[in-house]
Amino acid sequence: MLIFKISSDISRYITELKSAGQSVGFVPTMGALHDGHLSLIRAAKQAGHISICSIFVNPTQFNNPADLERYPRTTEDDILLLTKAGCDVLFLPSDQEMYPDGVGQHVHYDLGDLEHILEGKYRPGHFQGVALIVDKLLAMIQPDALFMGQKDFQQCMVIAQLIKQQGLKTILKCMPTRREADGLAMSSRNRRMTPSQRSLAGLIYQCLVSIQTKQDELNFPVVQKECFELLTQKGFRCDYIELADADTLALLDNYDTSRRMVALIAASIGDIRLIDNLIV
Ligand code: AMP
């Protein structure tokens, strides 16, 4: 696996790849890699692309400085995992490389309502930071396809909007969520859980499944309340348990089988905030 740290170097390398007729599949990450990330690398390779992964813990998308501080950083292990997975290229830039003028002043992206609902509401500024870093990375890598996880459903929608607004040719592939045996969505944050927190964390997925399965018998507010009570009783703090239109993310008061729906949950256990979603 080739490792680049300087953007002009990787851009030059990619220009050479493309002039040799190869296509590029890109997987941006913040490291502390797990099988969810690796599934995106595998998908890029299976689609016949040269697979390029980036690892960069992006300061501008953290609304909470303590969360940025304690975000796991495991670069050496990540390099081993990527090598084993057959990743072709790793981009490992420094803060200075991605933000040569500092992180203070930047562009504002028009993300519409996506910026203010769900994650946007609870993490003000988060999606501006995500849009900024992905915009910069797409300019450097110019991938044919961008592989992201459905685990971050709203993020996929933000990036789809960014690609459209900027008129980019990159195709966004939003790939299925990889889960642990108890249904917990794989996440870099999971490794910070204590064994007792970990034993409860699968409840989030169970709640999503109950929202999915109870739609024929109950109204959504009833299931929402059941889930809220269960999670709260077990010690979670719930930011939201919502049902939304899966195409627009407009929040729904009740099940509406004429639409494609998605259930979304954000809840913290201790100081670890987990998000997950399921198409209903
Ligand atoms: P992150 O390192 O958390 O920024 O995630 C990098 C990419 O991996 C994003 O596109 C995530 O949506 C995706 N991802 C994270 N967790 C999973 C998972 N459990 N399954 C599939 N993709 C995931």
Residues whose N, C-alpha, C, O or C-beta is under 5 A from the ligand:
A	BS01	AMP	P28 T29 M30 G31 G36 H37 F147 M148 G149 Q150 K151 D152 M175 P176 T177 R178 A185 M186 S187
